Amino acid sequence: MTSDFPWQAGTATGVGSYPGDDPAEALRIVLGELPELPHLPELPARGPGADLTGRTAGLLVDMPVRVEPSGWRFSDRPGRDTLRSHDHLARDLDVLEEVAGGHDGPFKIQVCGPWTLAATIELRHGDRALKDPGAVRDLVASLAEGVAAHVADVRRRLPSAQVIVQLDEPGLPAALAGTVPTASGFSRLRAVEAPVAEDALRQVIEAADAYPVVHCCARNVPYGLLRGAGAKAISVDLSLVPRRDDDAVGETIDAGVGLFLGAVPGTDAALASLQATAAPVKELWRRFGFPAAQLARQVVITPACGMAGASPRYVRTALKRCRDTARMLYEGAE
């Protein structure tokens, strides 16, 4: 049984990051190639504060950060690195309002999820925040407040759009498995218990008050946990979905949760035929026996992951392939 999805049948979108440093140009490409479900592109090539961690760390309330040789670290007061994060996002939002202010369909923004953030930001003494449950609780509360404010700001700039929030959690499986390394690299941090992980995600999702997608382009995606946390769609790299996940994926589809399937390589590659791109999507769906028409409604086609490492020319080619694949799956089901 499917839910009401904010996107149309036969839709494609991007994951998040793009090459280059011009937000207006990147957004125009997104709007041109992915008109049914555009998103706010991220441009990490601009440097610290435009990367996945730094961009979201700039949203944190009363938890400033700075860049150290080892990466991002909490600091006592806002400095140039926090301000740089704010400046990048402010510029992106100004461009968003200027270029896409009249958009009247679904529109996706992306933020780093709490567990990936906790696994990448260091405490003041150097260990990852993930090591300290109290620090994680503070981080989750701060992130929830910051994301809520961010969503409200985007809504003011896109008053006719339906905002979709994607939480990027590539680090969640490692946190659950206890494979996140300590600061020294000689040991591993203790595994996060699934109910704790689910509760933290739920806090951020509920605070955001927008249609929630969770993206995890890693192996061992915890589908049940993400559904329990309130995700209404789950975004994965299709090439990393093994048959052993069939039960979890089937339950996810049956529960009416959307699937964003990464079916096109995220970095420069020679693309096979359109039929070959669509084949793994069809094969996955066929294994579960759900109606073909439901596929086109419930599945959104995406690149495998972010495209910051791709060439500008390939980005356009890949996004067009995503769009054409989604359209073919829709037309084939009619």
N, C-alpha and C positions, 0 to 999 in steps of 0.2 A: 504494500500500500504506500503510495507516494504522498508527500506533503506538497503544500503550495510553495514553489520556489520563486525567488524574485527575478530569475532570468528566464528567457524564452527557451523553448526547445531548440536544439541545434546551436548552442552557444559555445564560444571559446573565450578564454581570457589569458592573461599573463600571470606569472607567479609574483614578481616584484621588481627585481633589480635589472638594470640595463647598463650598457657601456656608455662612456661619454660623460660630459659635465654640464650639458645644457638642458635644464629641466623643461623649458618650453618646447624644444625640439623633440625630446623624448615623449612628452605628453601628447604632442600632435601625432606622433607615430602610433601611439597606443589608441588614440581616438579614431585614427584612420583605419587601422588594421583590426581593432577589436571593438567595433561600435556598440555591440549588444551588451558587453560587460567590460567596460574600460576600468582602469585602475590607476592609482597614483604611482608613477615609476620612481624607483630608488636609484641613485647614482653614486655608488660607493667610490668611484674613481676620483671624486672630489676630495677624498681624504677623510681623516678622523672626524666623526660626527655625522658622516653620510653613510657609514657602514651600518650593518644590521644592528649591532649592539649599541653603538654610539648614538644612532638615530633615535632608538627607543629610550635609551638612558636619558636623553634630553627631555623626555616626557615625564620622568619621575618627579614626584613632588617632595621637596625637602630632602632629597638624596642626591647631592651633586657628585659628579664624577670627573676624573682627569685621566689623561693617557700616560701610562708608564711604559718603559721598554717591554714589559711583559704583557701589556694590554690595558684594558680599562680597569680603573680602580676607584672605589668610593673616596671622596675627599671631604674635608671639613667645610669648605665653602665653595660656591660656584667660581670657576676660573675660566680661562680662555677656551678650554676644551668643551665645557658645558655650554658656553655662549656660542661656540662654533656650531654645536648641534642645533641650538635654537635658531641660529641664523639660517642654516641650511633648510630646516623645516619651514621657517617663516617664508623664505623665498619660494619654496615649492608650493606652499598654500596660496601665496599671492598669484603665482603662475596658474594654479588650478582655477582660481576664481576668474582670472582674466580669460583663460582659454576655454574652460569648460563650465563656466558658471551657469549656463542655460541647460545643462544636461538634465534630462528628465526620466532617466531609467536607473537601473542599479549601477552603483559605482563602488569599487573596492579600494580600501586602504589596508596597509599591512603594518603590523607592529611585531616586535620580538616577544614571544611568550615568556612567562615568568620563569620556567625551568631552564630554558636556554639562556636567558639573561643571568640567572643565578649561577649557571655553570661557566659563564664567561667573564662576569665582573668580579674583581677581587676585593676583599675586605681591606681595610687600611693596613693591616699587618702582612698582607700578601696572599693569604689563602683564598680560595674561591668562596663566594658567598654561599654556595650550595652546602658548604661544610657546617654552617651555623644555622640551625632551625629558626632561631630568633631573628637573624638577619634576613632569612627567606621570608618570614612572616611580614617583616617591615617592608621588604621589597614588593611583595605581592600587593599589600595595601596601597603603597605609593604608586605602583603601576596601574592598579585599578582606577585610582583617582585621576592619574594622568591620561589614561586612555579615554576615560569618560569625557574629560575636557577636550581632548583631541577630536573625538567624534562630534561633540557639540560644535567645535570650530568648523569642521568640514561641512556639517549641516548648514551652518550659517552661510557658507560660501557656495554651496550647491543646494539651494532651498527646495528644488524640485526632484532631487535624486533620492533613491533609497540607498542608504549607506550600508555596505557590507564590510565587516572587520575581519581580516585574516590574521590569526595569531601564528607566527612562525615558530615552530617547535622542533627543529632538527636535532636538538640536544636532549629531548625528552626520553627517547629509548635508552640512551646511555645513562641518564640519571636513574631510571628505573632499574637498570641492570647492574648498577654499581661499577661502571667502567669509566667514569669521569676521573681523570688523573688529578692528584694533588698538585700543589704549586711546584713541588720539587720534581714531580714526574715519576717518583720512585714507588708511589703507592696509589691506591684508588680510594675515592670518597665512598662512604657508605651509601648503599642503595636507598633511594627514596621510596617509601611505601606507597602503593598505588592509591589508597584512599586519600593520602595527604596530597599527592600530585593532582588527583581529580578535584579536590576541594579548592586548591589554589587556582587552577584553571577556571573553575566555576566562578570564583570571586571576580576574576577579570572579565569573563564573558558577561556576567550579569551586570557589572558596573558599566560596561560599554554600551549596553542597551541598543545594540544594532545586530543585524543578521550575522551570526558567528560562523566563520570557517576556521579550521585549524589545519595548517600546512606542516607536513613532516616528510621531508625528502630523504628519509633514512630507512634502514631495515627495521623490522620488528615494530611497526606502527601499532600502538595500543588502541585499536578501534573502539573496543568496549569502554575503555576509560574516557576517551574523547567524547563518545556519545553521552556517557554519564555526566560529563562536565557541562554538557549543553551544546556541543557543536552540532550545527544543523547541516554542515557539509565538511568533508574531510578531503584534503588535498595531498596526493601522493605521487611519487615517481612510479609509473606503471611498470617499468623494468625491474623494480625492486619489490614487486608484489608476488611472493611465492605461492605455490599451490597450498602450502600448509596454512596459509591465511584465509583459505576459501570460506571456512565457517564464519570467521569474524567479518569478512567482507560481505558475505551473503546476509548475515544478520543486520549489517549496517544498511544494505540496500532495502531489506524487508522493513526496517524501521522508518523508512522514508527519509533517510539522511542522504544529502547530495554527495556525489563523488567528483572531485576535480582530478582528472587523470592526466598525468604528465606523459604524453604520447610522442612528443617531438624532442629530440636532443636539445639541451640548453646551451651547448657550445657548438662551434662550427663543425658541421658534418655534412657528408653527401647524403641527401635525403632519398630514401627509396620512393616508390610510387605512392600515390595517395591511397590506393587500396592496401598497400603493405603497411602504411601508417595506421590505418583504421583496423587492420586485422586483429591485433592484440586486444583492442577494446572490444570488438565483437566476440572474440574467443572467450574473454573473461566473462562477459555477459551471458554467453551461451551456456557456460558451465553451470549457471544458477537457474536457468530456465525461465527468467523473467521476460515479459513481453518486449519485443524490439522497440515499440513506441515508447516504452518507459525509459529505455536507455537514453534516447534523445532528449527526454525531459529531465532526467535525474543526473546525467553525466555532463560535465563541462570539460572540454578538451583544453589542455595547457601544455606549455613546455615542461620538460622533466623537472626543472628547478629554475632558479634565477638565471639571468642571462648576462650578468656583469662581465663574464669572460668571453663573450661572443663578439664578433665583429659587427659593426652597424648594418652592413649589407645582409649578413646572415639573420640578424634580428628580424628584419622585415620579411625575409623568406620563411623563417620559422613561424612567425605569427600568422602569416597568410596560410601556411600549411595547417596550423591549428584550426583556423577558421574554416578552411575548406574541408577538413576532416569532420568537424562538427556538423557542417551542412550536409555532407554526404551521409553521415549516420542518420540525420533527421530525414532526408529525402528517401533513404533506403527503407525507412520504417513506415512510410506513408502507405 
